[in-house]
Amino acid sequence: MVLHSDTNGHQSNESVKKVLIVDDSRVIRMWLRTVLASDRRLEVVGEASDAVEARDFLRANAADVVTLDIEMPGMSGLEFLTRLMRARPMPVVMLSSLTSKGSDAAIQALSRGAIDCILKPTDGYDLDLSRDICERVFQAACTRPARISAGEGAVQPGRQAVARHAPALGQSCRRGSLILIGASTGGVSALEAVLPQLEPDGPPVVIVQHMPGNFLESFSQRLERQLPQNVKLAQEGVPLRRGDVILAPGTGKHTQVVRRVDGWQCRFVENEPAALHCPSVDTLFLSATSEAKNVSAAILTGLGRDGAQGLLELAEGGAITFGQDEETSVVYGMPRVAFSLGAVQHQLPIHKIGDALRESKNRTAKTSHRTTKVPLQ
């Protein structure tokens, strides 16, 4: 069954989704059961205190989605996730603490096939948090298993593993070129498929990936270990150089780009109370519209519509734009809205987007931005 998203990029399927809660803490299990019970689209059909109980439950019962604690005694949540993705791929939402250890494990989980990661509460929760958790669990349950097979497109540790995809270091790129990428749910594995295809000394890349700040720092460190590029979190006013891969930090401010005499720089702007996401893909994309002819931009898998309007305005200004296709998107929300607006010039599977971005740096955008479904040759 193919699941489509509404005009806000939310996947729709009215059937009740069955949830299995796996956590060694009875308190957390009770808390999560209470939260999920507030949404009529979700039904908690079982609880397990460890990986063995979860395995036995799934052998005898059906579930549409599993919420899984990362840190459990015996078999860890990360190990159980890996085994589950190999034996029976299904949607999994991880629960993590906002610690350095928890953040590192969360990034590994997202790379190994988990759909999303929810932070455990530290001081209670409010209605907005409850709604957010329910929505994310429901959207995860709507994901097709074919899109979350473990290890597909994932970068393997070691810089040599990616060097073979990259052109020689001396290859030139158009002066002033910039690559912008936006992603949300499913973005970790998507970015790990795209970034190795970019040349090590190519145009700077600036990325907004929706996730908590500690997770972004861990993700940046993970990419730095894997890629030949210079991966780091954005810094205010620091010139962007060839070979830079910059992630917008989760500091409570939005990241923008600005063109100066000596090249591109990042700057931070205050978050607006009405903003759904911080950092925001739209805020990043819109900041580059005055220099759109020097920009290539891609919108990847994710829930909602963040980035769609910004991608449209970039396309109208002369940028070359890409969108991840439905078949390879974990959640076909952000790319679908962008496509429906006419913002996507080239809709491609995730394993082709990096190569297309690399090739686009020396190409000229088509006169009309409405050239969807036509892949680069």
N, C-alpha and C positions, 0 to 999 in steps of 0.2 A: 504494500500500500504506500503510495506516494503522499506525503503530507505537505500541504502548501501553507504559506503564511498569509496573514491578513495584511491590510495596508500599512500596519505598523510593524510588520516584520515578525509577528508572532505566529507560530505554527498553530493550526487549528485542527482539533479532533475531539469531538464531544464525548467519546466513550470514557468511562471512568478508568483511570490508570492505577494499577496495583503496585504498591510500594513495599519493599522489604527494607527494614531499618537494621543496620549492623553497627553496633557500638558496644564496647565493654562497659560503658557507664550507664547504669540504670537511669540516672538523672537525665542524661542527654537523650536517651531513648524516650523517656516520658515527655520531655520538652518537645522533641521533634514530632512525636505522635500527636501532641496537642496542636502544634502548628499546622501540620498537614491535615488534621481533621477539620480545620476551618475552611478548607477548599473542597467543594462538592465534586470536583473533577478527580480527586485523589482518594484512594482507599488504602490504608495500611493493612496489609494482609499477613504480616509476620514481623517478628523481631528476633534478632540473634545477637548473642553477647560475644561471639568470636567467629573466626573464619570457618571453623569446622561446622558449627551450627548453621551458618549461612549456606555452606556447601550442601549440607544434608537437606535443608529447607528447599533449595532450588532444584534438587534432584526429584523432589516429590510434589512441588507446587509451582504454580506460574506466578511470575512477577514481571511487570513492565519496566521497572527501574529499581535500582538498589542505591540506598544511601550508605556510604561506607566510611567508617572512621579510619584515618590513616594510621594512628598509633594504637595498636592493640597488643596484648600479651600473646605469646605463641607466634602464630603466623601473622605478620603485620598486614595492614590493609593494602599496602603497596604490593606485597607478594601475592596476596589473594587476588588483587585486581589483575596482575599479570597472568595468573593461572586461569582466571575466569575469561579473560579476553582471548586466550588461546583455545579453551575448551568450549566456551559458550558465549560469544560476544553479545553483550547487551548493555543498555545505558546504565552508567554508574555516575553518581554524584558523590564526590569526596567531602568529608568533614575534616577541617584542619584547624589547629590553633595558630594564632598569629605570632609564631616564634620563628627564629632562624631555621631551626630543624624542621618545623612544620611547613615552612614556606618551601624549602628545598624539596621535601617529600611531595608537596602538592604539585610542584612543577613536573617532577618525575611522573606523577600519576596522570597529569594532563597529557604528557607526552606519550604515555603508554595506553591511552585510550579512554580515560575518564572524560566525561562530557563537561563537567563543571566542578567547582570547588566552593563550598560554603564555609564561612568562618564560624567556629563555635562561639556562642555568646559569652561575653565576659561580665556584663552588668545588666542582664535582662534583655528584653526585646520589646519593640513597639509594634504597632499595627503595620506600619510600612515595611518593617523588616520581615514580618510574618508573610505578608503578601509577596514580597520579593522571593523568599525561599520557596513558597508554593509555586510561583510562576516558573522558577528555574528548575524545580523538580519535575513539574508537568512538561515543560518544554524538552527536558532531557528524555522523558518517557516517550515523547513523540518522535525521537530520533530513530532512524532506521539502522539496524545492526550492521548492515553492509558498509555504513560510513564510519564505523568505529572499530574496525578490526585492528588489533594491536600491531604497532610497528609499521603501518603503511605510511611511507613517505617520511618516517622519522629519521633524523640525522643521527648517525652513530658517533660515539665519542672519538675524538682524535682529529686533528687538523688535516691529516693526509686524506681522510675519507672524503673531504669536500674539494680538495685541490684539483682533482681530475675534471671537475665540472667547469672550472674557471679558465678563461682565456689567459694568455701571457700577461704578466704584470705591466708590460710596456704599452698595452693597447690603450689608445686615447679615447676620451669621451668628450661630447660636446661641452664647451665651456658654459658653466652656469647650470648644468643639468642637476636635477634633484629628483629623487624617488620618494614618494609618500605611500604608506601602507596603513590601513586600518583593519582591525580584527577584534572579535569578541569570543563568544563561546566556540571552542574548537580551534582557536587561533594559535595555540602553542604548537600543535603538530603541523598546522598549516604553514606557519612561519618557518618551522624547521624543514619543510619541504621546499619553500621558496628561496630562502636566503643563501643556501649553498650554491645555487645556480647563478648568483651574481658574482661579477669579477671582484677579486680582492682589492683592486685599486680603482673601482668604478665610482660613479657619482655617489655622494652621500645619501644615505637612506634614513628617513625618520619615520618611526612607527608609533602608533597608538594601539595598545592592546589593553582591553578592559580587564583589569584584575587589581587586587589590593596592592598597596605600595611595597610591602615586604615581599610579596610574590614577584613583583616586577624586578626588584633588585636581584632575587634569586634567579629569575629567568635571564636577566642580563648576564650574570656570571656564568650561567650554563652555556649561553650562546658564545660568550667570549672563549670558553674552553673548546668549543666545537668548530668555530669558524676562523678563517684566516683574516677576516676583517677586524677592524678596531671597534669592538662593541662596548657601549657604555650608556649610562643614563644621561639624558639631556642636561646641559648646564647653560645658565643664562649668559648670553653674550659671547660664548666661545665659538670661533669660526668653525664651520663644518668642513672637513677635509675629505679628499678622495679616500675611499676605503672605510669611511666611518659608517657604522650602523648604530643609530641613536634611538633609544626607547624613551618615550615620554614617561617621566616618573609619576608615581601616585602620591604627590605631595599636597593634594588639595587645590592645586592650580592647574590650569590648562596650558598646554604647550603649543606655541605657534612658531612659524618660521618667518624670517624677514631677510630680504636681500640687501646687503650692504656693498660698499665699494670693494671690499676684499672678499666677498662671497656671502654664502648663506650663514645665518646664525639662528639659534633658538632663543625664544624669550617666553617668559611665563606671564600669564594674565590670571586675575582672580576668577574663581568659580562663581557662577551665578546660581542663586538658590533654586531657580527653575530648571537648571541643567540636570538631565537624567544621568549623565555619565561625566566623570572627571578622572582622568583626562578624556577629552571628547575628540572623536575622529572628525566631526564637522568643523570644530574650531581649528584643528590643524589644517584641514584641506582649504577652508575658506581663507586662511591667512596667506595662502600662496596664489590666490587668483590673479593678482596683478602681474605675476610672472608665470602665468599658466603655460605659456609656450615653451618654457624650459622644464616643465614638470611631467613626469609619468607617475600615475597614481593607481593603486589597486585597492579594492575593497574585498575582504575575505569573509569567511564564515562568521556568523554572529547573530545573536538575537536582537530584534528591534530594527531601528532605521537610522542609527547614528552613522553619519558619513555619506548618506545618499544625496542629500542636498548639496553638500560640499563637493562631492564628486561631479555632480551635474554642473555646478558653476565652473569647476576646473575644465570640464569638457567644453563648455561653451566659450571659455577663454582661450582654447587652443591646446590644452593638455591632452596627452594620450592616456586613455583610461581603460582599466581592466576590472573584471568582476569574476569571482569564483563561481563555477557552475553549480547547479542544484545537486547533481549526482555526487560530487565530492565534498560538498559542504556538510559539516556536522549539523548546523542549523542554517537553513536557507532563508534568512531574514534580512539582514543588512544588504547582501548582494541582490536579493530579489527586489527590494524596494528601489535600489539604485537602478536596476535593469528596467523596472516598470516606469521610472521617470525618464528613461532615455539617456542616463548618465554613463552607461557601460558601452564602450565602443567594441571591446573584445571580451566575450565571455568564454572562459577557458577552464579546464580541469586544473586542479591545484598543481599537478606535476609539470604543467606547461607555463605557469604564470611567471616563474623566475626567469626562464629563458626569454620569454616575451618582454619582460621589463628590461633585461639586459640589451636586447636588440633594439628596443624603442629609443634608447638614448641618442641614436644617430638618425632617427626617423622624424618626419614631420607629421603632425597630427592631421587627420583628414579635415577637409573644409567643413563638412557636417559632422556634428558629434553624435548623430543618431545612426551609428553603424553597427548596432548590436548583432550578435551571433556570427560575426565575421572574424574568425581567428587570424592571427598573424601567420603568414606563410613562411 
